[in-house]
Amino acid sequence: MSFFLSIVGLARTLLWIVAIYFIVKILSRLLAPFLLRFAAKKMEQRFGGQFNNRNPYQNTNQKEGETVIDKMPSNTNNSNKNVGEYIDYEEID
């Protein structure tokens, strides 16, 4: 008798699992377009905000195409002239 009850319980559990699976599958097909549209709008807002404020430190009074140098390079030459001796060579055939 207990064997029969365990089979019925197993069948009922499997039936619930299959029913829940199909309900989730149907609901996901119905709700997926709305969720994807919502996610796409959120990503568009996030990325659009980044492109609208590309350079907040940009000088607004400069003309388009004008080159602006913020920092001049230093003229100090840090290379050592006494590194070694240069030897000219010829290839021998």
C-alpha positions as CSV (number, residue, x, y, z in Angstrom):
1,M,0.0,0.0,0.0
2,S,2.8,2.5,0.9
3,F,4.5,1.6,-2.5
4,F,1.4,2.7,-4.4
5,L,1.1,5.9,-2.4
6,S,4.7,6.8,-3.1
7,I,4.1,6.2,-6.9
8,V,1.1,8.5,-6.7
9,G,3.0,11.1,-4.8
10,L,5.9,10.9,-7.3
11,A,3.4,11.2,-10.3
12,R,1.7,14.2,-8.7
13,T,5.1,15.9,-8.0
14,L,6.2,15.3,-11.6
15,L,2.8,16.6,-12.9
16,W,3.3,19.8,-10.9
17,I,6.8,20.3,-12.2
18,V,5.7,19.8,-15.8
19,A,2.7,22.2,-15.3
20,I,4.9,24.9,-13.7
21,Y,7.4,24.5,-16.6
22,F,4.8,25.0,-19.3
23,I,3.2,27.9,-17.4
24,V,6.6,29.6,-17.1
25,K,7.4,28.9,-20.7
26,I,4.1,30.5,-21.9
27,L,4.4,33.5,-19.6
28,S,8.0,34.1,-20.7
29,R,6.9,34.1,-24.4
30,L,4.2,36.7,-23.5
31,L,6.3,38.9,-21.3
32,A,9.7,38.6,-23.1
33,P,9.1,41.4,-25.6
34,F,8.1,43.9,-22.8
35,L,11.1,42.9,-20.7
36,L,13.5,43.2,-23.6
37,R,12.0,46.6,-24.6
38,F,12.4,47.9,-21.1
39,A,16.0,46.6,-20.9
40,A,16.8,48.2,-24.2
41,K,15.4,51.6,-23.1
42,K,17.4,51.5,-19.9
43,M,20.6,50.7,-21.8
44,E,19.9,53.5,-24.3
45,Q,19.4,56.0,-21.5
46,R,22.6,54.8,-19.8
47,F,24.8,54.9,-22.9
48,G,23.1,58.0,-24.3
49,G,24.0,59.9,-21.2
50,Q,27.6,59.0,-21.6
51,F,27.7,60.2,-25.2
52,N,25.9,63.5,-24.4
53,N,28.5,64.4,-21.8
54,R,31.6,63.3,-23.8
55,N,34.0,65.8,-22.4
56,P,32.8,67.9,-19.5
57,Y,36.1,69.8,-19.4
58,Q,35.9,70.9,-23.0
59,N,36.3,74.6,-23.6
60,T,33.0,75.9,-25.1
61,N,34.5,79.1,-26.6
62,Q,36.9,77.4,-29.0
63,K,36.1,77.0,-32.7
64,E,35.6,73.6,-34.3
65,G,38.8,72.2,-35.7
66,E,41.0,74.5,-33.6
67,T,43.9,72.8,-31.9
68,V,44.5,73.6,-28.2
69,I,47.6,72.5,-26.4
70,D,47.0,72.3,-22.6
71,K,50.6,71.5,-21.6
72,M,53.8,72.2,-23.4
73,P,56.4,69.5,-23.2
74,S,59.5,70.2,-21.2
75,N,62.7,70.9,-23.2
76,T,64.9,69.0,-20.8
77,N,66.9,66.3,-22.5
78,N,67.3,63.4,-20.1
79,S,69.4,61.1,-22.4
80,N,72.9,60.3,-21.5
81,K,75.4,61.2,-24.3
82,N,78.1,58.9,-22.8
83,V,76.2,55.7,-23.3
84,G,78.8,53.9,-25.4
85,E,80.8,54.0,-28.6
86,Y,79.1,53.6,-32.0
87,I,80.9,51.1,-34.2
88,D,80.2,51.1,-38.0
89,Y,80.3,47.7,-39.5
90,E,80.3,46.1,-42.9
91,E,78.8,42.8,-43.9
92,I,81.3,40.2,-45.0
93,D,80.2,37.9,-47.9
